[in-house]
Amino acid sequence: FLQNLSASVLKYLMFIAGEELPQGISSAGEDAVVKYYCSNQSTQWEERPSEVDQKDKDTPDNWIKRHPQLVRLTGRHPFNCEAPFDVLMSKGFITPTSLHYVRTHGSTPKIDWLNHKIHLGGLVPSPCILTMSDILKLPRVSFPVTLVCCGNRRKEQNLIKQTIGFNWGAAGVSTGVWSGVRLIDVLKAAGVTDINDFPAGHHIRFASEFEKGGDKLPGGVYGTSITLEKALDPSQDVILAYLYNGKLLTPDHGFPVRLIVPGYIGGRMIKWLTNIDLQAVESQDYYHFYDNRVLPPHVDAEIAKDQDWWHKPEYICNDLNINSAIGSPAHNEELSLKQEAGWYTMRGYAYTGGGRQITRVEVSFDSGFTWKFATLHNNEKPNRYGKFWCWRLWELEASHQDIRAAHEMVLRAWDSSTNTQPDKPTWNLMGMLNNPWFRVKIRRCSDSTGAVRVRFEHPTLAGNQAGGWMSDLKEHPSLTAPGVYIDPRTALNNLLMDTSSTPSAVASSTDVIPSVFPAEPVSVKDIPFVFDPTLKSYSLEEVAHHSGHESPWIVVNNRVYDCTEFLRLHPGGADSILINAGTDSSEEFDAIHSIKAWKMLDKYYIGQLKPAEGVIETKAGLESESEKVGKTLDENDHLYEALKSEEFLRVRSADVALNPKQRIPFTLTEHYVLSPDSVRLRFSLKHPHQVTY
């Protein structure tokens, strides 16, 4: 009996660890669809993470193993990420679980498969509760679907004018084989079988209502809805999925079960599903209205609130629009053009929504005057109704001659309804569904032999990563006012390609379209920091003492803020503040907060950050530091005493040369020119015994 019990426990532990499928689920090898799409992947393709990332150690998600290469878009918590674009493209048609993008609003709940339940209620004729065992008894289907965050490519919009969303790059998209049960079969269990049994306008609401394990969200739970017509249409392939690429869902992707609505934005596909309700109206949940909307470009946050634009039904995002991006050449990739007759293989993706198929992908080397057709890969089989749910990967053999003569390469796609991408971006408050032509700039340089080389530059890099040709526009504020668009076919574009161009010469171009937006509000984000010795100031060591719930301080752009009063008011919950308390949180704050949030900081400002003074080695140096701090602190203050202690002296003289949360000055010892646009700088460490890693 004990041996059998131990074997059962071991099997269950393997199951919840994702190593073994629960009873009733066939393995990936027994699923023909999974085998068809995933069997040709190499053993290194998945790269399952083996340990918890250091970035998650002090967060509520400190139990989840995540790929260390993922680009975090909102700091350490909550977890929102995408894969490095070149890495995503290198995996091909099917995206490994560990590199699939993640969008979440709070912490990830811990859920037990055996005890998880889905409640079917509302106006359904026969309310009921389904367990995961009940779900497994229903017929299972598998097919590939491309999931896309509605904010994919949003950073491009943020560099035109700041939206209220964070910086998605071009990798907020992933494709894999999802397996589960059809929503139609689930609704049958509650007596919902025929659309004609209900008045027009009914919706199916989906929600995740966990009381434990997740952050408290504004307005309650995360919920949304689709029309009853969509839910009962067999051609739409709406399913409740519990497998991805033949494996159990991971916590980040909705374990144990989530909604999949092919062709829709990711924001409709509820993870950790607990509730399915039939309603006479659309979902009334907070995020159903205050997320995933494309408002007109003149509508800013204040107008949207005052005139209630959030509740206008015509601006909701459901179906994906058409979009595409260039993966190869990668950002900052270089190519030698020594061979005049050489060729370079360009690669990338294109996708669309509504079950339509990408039918054409084109690349231009003359800013859209002429186009070359790319070769499309036919990886996906349509469903029995002729619907397509996946991206199409493409290739184009570009001649060195075309690349040599071009200033940029431009991409656009077409679908089976002859939809195509606009050449110019249209700014919107949430930065949603951004899909203008994808432009890669071509920079010229030469190597040591004098041979011509080119370097490719993408428009942006995801998150707070520096780089991308659109970032260069910030150096010329007169050309990057809200709503200004720079036409790449005019002399204005020379600013991005010719370093000899002057701002004054470019600014006179008639191709700058005047802004239709109000002037950007001035916030602390836009004001350069200059240390003022006459004002109250704190060292980073002082700030570090305020890392708890009683008195959480943070540093943002060299300014110190006391967030104690804001803990209970923060929309993302107190934990989002506390995990950054006592540190320089500039990067985390900038990644996720809007202009409105930056303006709110003023209320909690208590002083400025004192510039780093370097390492103190001697008692005399320590006394000198104490005297400086003593000017702003009472003699009896605990920090004043701490500065005199042996422990403080030991910490300040530790063998640590670099600290990502401190600004430490180093001496420049070498300046070596590598090429016309690159130099190598060498700095000396403070002390010979210090090391870096």
C-alpha positions in Angstrom: 0.0 0.0 0.0 2.8 2.4 0.9 4.7 1.6 -2.3 1.5 2.3 -4.3 0.9 5.5 -2.4 4.4 6.7 -2.9 4.2 6.0 -6.6 1.0 8.0 -6.8 2.5 10.9 -5.0 5.6 10.9 -7.2 3.4 10.7 -10.3 1.3 13.7 -9.1 4.4 15.7 -8.3 5.8 15.0 -11.8 2.4 16.1 -13.2 2.3 19.4 -11.4 5.9 20.1 -12.4 4.9 19.7 -16.0 7.0 16.5 -16.5 4.0 14.2 -16.9 0.5 14.7 -18.2 -2.5 14.0 -15.9 -4.5 10.9 -16.5 -6.9 11.3 -19.4 -4.6 13.4 -21.5 -2.7 11.7 -24.3 1.0 12.6 -24.8 2.2 15.0 -27.6 3.3 12.0 -29.6 -0.2 10.6 -29.7 -1.6 13.9 -30.9 -1.3 14.0 -34.7 -1.7 17.8 -34.9 1.0 18.5 -32.3 3.2 15.9 -33.9 2.7 17.5 -37.3 3.8 21.0 -36.2 6.3 20.2 -33.4 8.0 16.9 -34.4 10.7 18.6 -36.5 12.0 20.8 -33.7 15.5 20.2 -32.4 16.2 19.1 -28.8 17.5 22.6 -28.0 14.4 24.3 -29.4 12.4 24.5 -26.2 15.2 25.5 -23.7 13.1 25.1 -20.6 14.4 27.3 -17.8 15.9 25.2 -14.9 15.7 27.8 -12.0 13.9 30.9 -10.8 15.3 34.1 -12.3 17.1 36.3 -9.9 14.8 39.2 -10.9 11.8 37.2 -9.4 13.4 36.4 -6.1 11.8 39.2 -4.1 8.4 39.2 -5.9 5.2 37.2 -5.4 6.2 35.2 -8.5 9.4 33.8 -6.8 8.3 30.2 -7.5 8.1 30.4 -11.3 11.0 29.4 -13.6 11.3 31.8 -16.5 13.7 32.1 -19.4 16.5 34.6 -18.5 16.6 36.0 -22.0 13.1 37.4 -21.9 12.9 41.2 -22.2 11.0 42.5 -19.2 8.8 45.5 -20.1 7.5 46.6 -16.7 10.4 46.0 -14.4 10.5 43.0 -12.2 6.8 42.9 -11.4 4.2 42.4 -12.7 5.7 40.1 -15.3 5.2 41.4 -18.9 7.7 40.3 -21.4 8.6 39.4 -25.0 11.5 37.4 -26.4 14.5 39.2 -28.1 13.2 39.6 -31.6 16.1 37.8 -33.3 15.7 34.9 -30.9 11.9 34.6 -31.5 12.5 34.6 -35.3 15.3 31.9 -35.0 12.7 29.4 -33.5 10.6 29.4 -36.7 6.9 28.8 -37.1 6.3 27.4 -33.6 7.3 29.4 -30.5 8.6 27.4 -27.5 6.7 27.9 -24.3 9.7 29.5 -22.6 9.9 32.3 -25.2 6.1 33.0 -25.7 5.3 36.6 -24.8 3.5 37.2 -21.5 0.9 39.8 -20.5 -0.3 40.0 -17.0 -1.7 42.7 -14.6 -0.6 41.2 -11.2 1.0 38.2 -9.6 0.5 34.7 -11.0 -1.8 32.5 -8.9 -0.9 29.1 -7.7 -3.6 26.7 -8.8 -4.2 23.0 -8.0 -5.4 21.0 -11.1 -7.4 18.6 -9.0 -9.4 21.3 -7.2 -9.8 23.8 -10.0 -13.4 24.5 -11.0 -15.1 26.5 -13.7 -18.5 28.0 -12.8 -21.1 28.3 -15.6 -23.8 30.7 -14.7 -25.6 33.9 -15.4 -28.5 33.4 -17.8 -27.6 29.8 -18.8 -30.6 27.4 -18.5 -28.7 24.9 -16.4 -26.0 26.5 -14.2 -23.2 24.0 -13.3 -19.7 23.6 -12.1 -17.0 21.7 -14.2 -13.8 20.3 -12.8 -10.7 19.6 -14.9 -11.7 15.9 -14.9 -15.1 17.0 -16.5 -13.2 19.0 -19.0 -11.0 16.1 -20.0 -14.1 14.0 -20.7 -15.1 16.3 -23.6 -13.8 15.8 -27.1 -10.3 17.3 -27.5 -9.1 19.4 -30.5 -5.7 20.8 -31.4 -4.6 23.4 -33.9 -2.0 26.2 -34.2 -2.9 29.8 -33.3 -0.9 33.0 -33.3 -1.5 35.1 -30.2 -0.7 38.8 -30.3 -0.8 41.4 -27.6 -2.9 44.4 -28.8 0.1 46.6 -27.9 2.5 44.9 -30.2 4.9 47.5 -31.7 3.6 50.2 -29.2 7.1 51.6 -28.5 7.0 53.2 -32.0 4.0 55.2 -30.9 5.5 56.1 -27.6 8.4 57.7 -29.4 6.0 59.9 -31.4 4.0 60.8 -28.3 3.8 58.9 -25.0 0.7 56.7 -24.7 -0.6 55.3 -21.4 0.9 51.9 -22.2 4.4 50.4 -21.8 7.0 49.7 -24.5 6.1 46.6 -26.5 8.6 45.9 -29.3 7.8 43.8 -32.4 7.9 40.4 -30.5 4.6 40.7 -28.6 3.5 37.8 -30.8 3.9 34.0 -30.6 2.6 30.9 -32.3 2.0 27.4 -31.0 -0.3 24.4 -31.0 -3.2 24.8 -28.5 -5.2 21.8 -27.3 -8.4 21.7 -25.4 -12.2 21.5 -25.7 -14.5 23.5 -27.8 -16.5 26.3 -26.0 -19.6 25.0 -27.8 -19.3 21.6 -26.0 -18.7 23.4 -22.7 -21.8 25.5 -23.1 -23.9 22.5 -24.0 -23.3 21.3 -20.4 -25.2 24.4 -19.2 -28.0 24.1 -21.7 -26.7 26.7 -24.2 -27.0 25.1 -27.7 -28.9 27.3 -30.1 -28.4 31.0 -30.7 -32.1 31.3 -31.5 -33.1 30.4 -28.0 -31.8 33.8 -26.8 -32.5 37.5 -27.7 -30.0 39.3 -29.9 -27.1 41.0 -28.2 -26.2 38.4 -25.6 -22.6 37.9 -24.6 -20.5 35.2 -22.9 -18.4 36.7 -20.1 -15.2 35.1 -19.0 -13.3 35.9 -15.8 -10.6 34.8 -13.5 -11.7 35.3 -9.9 -9.0 34.2 -7.6 -9.2 35.5 -4.0 -5.6 34.3 -3.2 -2.4 34.3 -5.2 -3.1 37.3 -7.3 -2.8 41.1 -6.8 -6.0 43.0 -6.3 -6.8 44.7 -9.5 -8.6 48.0 -10.0 -12.3 47.5 -10.3 -12.1 43.9 -9.2 -11.3 40.8 -11.3 -10.0 40.5 -14.8 -12.9 39.8 -17.1 -14.1 40.4 -20.6 -16.7 39.0 -23.1 -17.4 37.9 -26.7 -20.7 37.8 -28.4 -22.9 34.7 -28.1 -22.8 34.5 -31.9 -19.0 34.2 -31.8 -19.1 31.6 -29.0 -21.5 29.3 -30.8 -20.1 29.6 -34.3 -18.2 26.4 -35.0 -16.0 28.1 -37.7 -14.5 30.3 -35.0 -12.6 27.5 -33.1 -13.1 29.1 -29.7 -11.7 26.6 -27.1 -10.7 26.2 -23.5 -7.1 25.1 -23.7 -5.1 23.1 -21.2 -2.1 22.1 -23.4 0.4 24.2 -25.4 2.7 22.3 -27.9 1.5 19.1 -26.2 2.5 20.1 -22.7 0.5 21.4 -19.8 0.2 25.2 -19.7 2.8 26.9 -17.5 1.5 29.3 -14.8 2.4 32.3 -16.8 0.2 31.1 -19.7 -2.9 30.2 -17.7 -2.4 26.8 -16.0 -4.6 24.9 -15.7 -7.0 26.2 -18.3 -7.5 29.4 -20.4 -9.6 30.8 -23.2 -8.3 30.8 -26.8 -10.2 33.0 -29.3 -8.3 32.6 -32.6 -7.9 35.8 -34.7 -8.7 38.0 -31.7 -6.3 40.1 -29.6 -4.7 38.4 -26.7 -6.6 40.6 -24.2 -9.8 38.6 -24.8 -8.1 35.2 -23.9 -8.6 35.0 -20.2 -6.0 33.0 -18.3 -6.7 30.9 -15.1 -10.3 30.7 -16.1 -12.9 30.3 -13.3 -16.2 31.8 -14.6 -18.3 31.6 -17.8 -21.5 33.6 -17.7 -24.2 34.2 -20.2 -25.3 37.9 -20.1 -27.8 40.1 -21.8 -25.1 42.8 -22.3 -21.3 42.8 -22.8 -19.0 42.4 -19.8 -19.1 45.2 -17.3 -15.6 44.4 -15.9 -13.1 47.2 -15.5 -10.5 46.0 -18.0 -13.2 45.3 -20.6 -13.7 49.0 -20.9 -10.4 50.6 -19.8 -8.1 48.4 -21.9 -7.8 47.4 -25.5 -9.3 50.4 -27.2 -8.2 52.4 -30.2 -9.5 55.9 -29.6 -9.2 58.8 -32.2 -5.8 60.6 -32.2 -7.1 63.8 -30.6 -8.4 62.0 -27.5 -6.0 62.2 -24.6 -6.4 60.8 -21.1 -8.4 63.8 -19.8 -10.7 63.9 -22.8 -11.3 60.2 -22.7 -12.3 60.4 -19.0 -14.4 63.7 -19.2 -16.3 62.6 -22.4 -16.5 58.9 -21.5 -14.8 57.6 -24.6 -14.0 54.4 -22.8 -17.6 53.2 -23.0 -18.2 53.9 -26.7 -18.6 50.4 -28.2 -17.2 51.3 -31.6 -13.6 51.7 -30.4 -13.2 48.3 -28.8 -10.4 46.0 -30.1 -11.4 42.5 -31.0 -10.2 41.2 -34.4 -6.5 41.6 -35.0 -5.5 44.0 -37.8 -2.9 43.2 -40.4 0.8 43.7 -39.3 4.3 42.6 -40.2 7.9 43.0 -39.2 11.5 42.3 -40.4 13.5 39.9 -38.3 16.5 39.6 -40.5 18.5 41.7 -40.8 18.5 42.1 -37.0 19.0 45.4 -35.2 22.7 46.5 -35.5 23.5 43.6 -37.8 26.3 44.4 -40.2 26.8 43.3 -43.8 29.8 43.6 -46.1 29.0 44.7 -49.6 32.4 43.8 -51.0 30.8 41.5 -53.5 28.7 43.7 -55.8 26.6 40.7 -57.1 26.0 39.2 -53.6 22.7 38.3 -52.0 21.2 38.6 -48.5 18.3 36.6 -47.2 15.7 38.8 -45.5 13.2 37.1 -43.1 10.2 38.1 -41.0 6.6 37.6 -40.1 3.2 38.8 -41.1 -0.2 38.2 -39.5 -3.8 39.3 -39.7 -7.1 38.6 -37.9 -10.6 37.3 -38.5 -9.5 34.0 -40.0 -8.1 35.8 -43.0 -4.9 34.6 -44.7 -1.8 36.6 -45.4 -1.6 36.5 -49.2 1.3 38.9 -50.0 4.4 40.4 -48.4 6.3 43.1 -50.1 9.7 44.8 -49.5 10.7 48.2 -50.9 14.2 49.7 -51.2 13.0 53.1 -52.5 10.6 54.1 -49.7 7.5 52.6 -51.4 7.9 53.6 -55.0 8.5 50.0 -56.1 8.0 46.7 -54.3 9.5 43.2 -54.5 7.4 40.1 -53.6 8.7 37.9 -50.8 8.3 34.2 -50.7 5.6 33.0 -48.2 5.9 29.8 -46.2 2.7 27.6 -46.1 3.1 26.2 -42.6 -0.6 26.2 -41.6 -3.5 24.1 -42.8 -6.8 25.9 -42.8 -9.7 24.6 -40.7 -12.7 22.9 -42.3 -14.3 26.4 -42.9 -11.3 27.8 -44.6 -10.1 29.9 -41.7 -6.4 30.7 -40.9 -5.3 31.5 -37.4 -1.5 31.8 -37.8 1.2 34.2 -38.9 3.1 33.5 -42.1 6.8 33.6 -42.2 8.5 35.0 -45.3 11.8 35.3 -47.1 13.3 37.6 -49.7 16.6 37.4 -51.5 17.8 41.0 -51.5 20.6 41.9 -53.8 23.7 43.7 -52.5 23.1 46.3 -55.3 19.6 47.1 -53.9 20.9 47.4 -50.3 23.9 49.5 -51.4 21.6 52.0 -53.1 19.0 52.2 -50.4 18.6 54.3 -47.3 16.0 52.0 -45.8 14.1 48.8 -46.4 10.3 49.0 -46.0 7.9 46.1 -45.4 4.1 45.8 -45.8 1.7 42.8 -46.0 -1.7 42.1 -47.6 -4.4 39.6 -46.6 -7.2 37.7 -48.4 -9.6 40.7 -47.9 -7.0 43.0 -49.6 -6.3 44.8 -46.3 -2.8 46.2 -46.2 -0.8 48.3 -43.8 -0.7 52.1 -43.8 2.5 53.9 -44.6 2.2 56.2 -41.6 1.4 55.6 -38.0 -1.8 56.9 -36.4 -1.3 57.7 -32.8 -3.8 56.6 -30.2 -4.0 57.0 -26.5 -3.4 53.3 -25.7 -0.9 52.7 -28.5 -3.0 49.7 -29.6 -2.9 47.9 -33.0 0.1 49.9 -34.3 0.7 48.6 -37.8 2.5 51.1 -40.2 5.0 49.9 -42.7 8.0 48.4 -40.8 11.1 50.4 -41.7 14.7 49.3 -41.2 17.3 52.0 -41.8 20.6 51.3 -43.6 23.7 53.1 -42.2 26.9 53.1 -44.2 30.4 52.6 -42.9 33.7 51.1 -44.0 36.1 48.6 -42.5 39.8 48.8 -42.1 40.3 47.7 -45.8 38.1 50.4 -47.1 35.4 48.0 -48.1 31.8 49.3 -47.9 29.8 47.9 -45.0 26.2 48.7 -43.9 24.6 48.5 -40.5 20.9 47.9 -40.1 18.8 49.7 -37.6 15.3 48.8 -36.4 12.8 51.5 -35.4 12.9 50.5 -31.7 14.1 48.0 -29.1 11.6 46.6 -26.7 11.2 47.9 -23.1 13.7 50.4 -21.8 16.5 49.2 -24.1 18.3 52.0 -25.8 18.6 52.0 -29.6 16.6 52.1 -32.7 16.4 54.8 -35.3 13.2 56.3 -33.8 15.1 57.0 -30.6 17.4 59.3 -32.6 14.5 61.6 -33.2 14.5 62.7 -29.6 17.7 64.6 -30.2 15.6 67.1 -32.3 12.5 68.0 -30.2 11.2 70.4 -32.8 10.7 67.5 -35.2 9.2 65.1 -32.6 6.4 67.2 -31.2 3.2 65.2 -30.7 1.7 64.2 -34.0 4.6 65.2 -36.2 5.3 62.7 -38.8 8.6 62.5 -40.8 8.1 61.3 -44.3 11.0 59.1 -45.2 10.9 60.1 -48.9 11.7 63.7 -48.2 14.8 65.6 -47.3 13.7 65.5 -43.7 14.6 61.8 -43.6 18.2 62.7 -44.4 18.5 63.7 -40.7 18.3 60.0 -39.9 20.8 59.0 -42.6 23.3 61.8 -43.0 25.1 63.1 -40.0 26.0 66.2 -41.8 22.4 67.4 -41.9 21.7 70.2 -39.5 18.5 70.6 -37.4 17.9 74.0 -38.7 18.1 72.9 -42.3 15.7 70.1 -41.8 13.3 72.0 -39.7 12.4 74.2 -42.6 11.1 71.3 -44.6 7.5 71.6 -45.7 7.0 67.9 -45.2 6.5 68.2 -41.5 2.8 67.9 -40.7 1.9 70.2 -37.8 0.7 68.6 -34.7 -3.0 68.2 -34.0 -2.4 67.3 -30.4 -2.2 69.6 -27.4 1.2 70.4 -26.1 2.7 67.6 -24.0 2.3 68.4 -20.3 5.5 69.1 -18.5 6.4 66.6 -15.9 9.4 65.7 -13.8 10.2 63.1 -16.4 11.1 65.9 -18.9 13.0 68.2 -16.5 16.8 67.5 -16.5 18.1 66.9 -13.0 20.7 69.3 -11.6 21.9 68.7 -8.1 21.2 71.7 -5.9 23.3 71.6 -2.6 20.9 74.1 -0.9 18.0 71.7 -1.1 17.2 68.7 1.1 19.1 65.6 -0.2 19.6 62.0 0.7 22.2 59.4 -0.1 21.3 56.1 -1.6 22.3 54.5 1.7 19.7 56.6 3.5 17.1 55.6 1.0 17.9 52.0 1.5 16.8 52.2 5.1 13.3 52.9 3.9 12.4 49.6 2.2 9.6 48.4 4.4 5.8 48.9 4.6 6.1 51.5 7.3 8.1 54.0 5.2 8.7 53.0 1.6 11.0 55.4 -0.3 11.9 55.2 -4.0 14.3 57.1 -6.2 13.1 58.2 -9.7 15.4 60.2 -11.9 17.6 61.4 -8.9 14.6 62.5 -6.9 13.4 60.9 -3.7 9.8 60.1 -3.0 8.0 58.8 0.1 5.3 56.4 -1.1 3.8 55.6 2.4 0.5 57.4 1.8 0.2 55.9 -1.7 0.5 52.3 -0.7 -3.3 51.8 -0.3 -4.1 53.8 -3.4 -1.7 52.2 -5.9 -3.8 50.6 -8.7 -1.3 47.7 -9.0 -1.3 47.0 -5.3 1.2 47.7 -2.5 3.6 44.9 -3.5 4.5 46.7 -6.8 5.8 49.6 -4.6 7.4 47.5 -1.8 9.5 45.3 -4.1 11.2 48.5 -5.3 11.3 50.4 -2.0 14.7 51.6 -0.9 16.2 51.5 -4.4 16.7 53.5 -7.5 13.5 52.6 -9.4 13.9 54.9 -12.3 13.9 52.1 -14.9 10.9 50.3 -13.4 8.9 53.4 -13.0 9.6 54.7 -16.5 8.7 51.4 -18.1 5.1 51.3 -17.0 3.8 54.7 -16.0 2.0 57.4 -18.0 2.5 61.1 -18.0 -0.4 61.4 -15.4 1.6 59.1 -13.0 4.7 61.2 -13.5 2.8 64.3 -12.5 1.4 62.6 -9.4 5.0 62.1 -8.1 5.2 65.7 -7.1 2.9 65.1 -4.2 5.3 62.6 -2.6 8.6 64.4 -3.3 10.8 64.7 -0.2 14.2 65.6 -1.6 16.9 64.9 -4.2 19.4 62.1 -4.4 22.9 63.0 -3.3 25.6 62.3 -5.9 27.9 59.4 -5.1 31.0 60.4 -3.3 33.0 57.3 -4.1 34.5 54.8 -1.7 35.7 56.0 1.7 38.8 54.2 2.9 40.1 56.2 5.9 38.6 57.4 9.2 39.3 60.9 8.0 37.4 60.3 4.9 34.6 58.8 6.8 34.4 61.8 9.2 34.4 64.1 6.1 31.4 62.1 4.7 29.7 62.3 8.1 30.0 66.0 8.3 28.5 66.4 4.8 25.5 64.3 5.8 25.3 66.0 9.1 24.4 69.2 7.4 21.0 67.8 6.6 20.6 65.4 9.5 20.3 65.9 13.2 23.4 64.8 15.2 21.3 62.2 17.0 20.0 60.7 13.7 20.6 56.9 13.5 22.2 57.3 10.1 24.8 59.8 11.4 25.8 57.2 14.0 25.8 54.5 11.4 28.2 56.4 9.2 30.8 56.4 12.0 30.5 52.6 12.5 33.0 50.0 11.6 30.3 48.0 9.8 29.6 51.0 7.5 33.3 51.3 6.8 33.6 47.6 5.9 30.6 47.8 3.5 31.8 50.9 1.7 35.3 49.3 1.1 34.0 46.0 -0.1 35.4 44.4 -3.2 32.4 45.5 -5.3 33.3 47.9 -8.2 29.8 48.3 -9.8 26.4 48.7 -8.3 23.4 49.0 -10.7 21.5 51.1 -8.2 24.3 53.6 -7.6 26.2 56.1 -9.8 29.9 55.6 -9.2 32.5 57.7 -10.9 35.4 56.1 -12.7 38.5 57.5 -14.4 38.8 57.3 -18.2 42.2 55.9 -19.0 42.0 55.1 -22.7 40.1 56.5 -25.7 40.8 54.4 -28.8 39.1 55.0 -32.2 38.0 51.8 -33.8 36.1 53.2 -36.8 34.5 56.5 -37.9 31.4 55.7 -35.7 32.9 53.6 -32.9 35.4 54.1 -30.1 36.6 51.9 -27.3 36.7 53.5 -23.8 38.7 52.0 -21.0 38.1 53.0 -17.3 40.1 52.2 -14.2 38.5 50.7 -11.1 38.7 52.5 -7.8 41.1 50.0 -6.3 43.4 47.3 -7.6 41.8 44.6 -5.6 38.3 45.2 -7.0 36.9 42.9 -9.7 34.0 42.9 -12.1 32.1 40.0 -13.6 
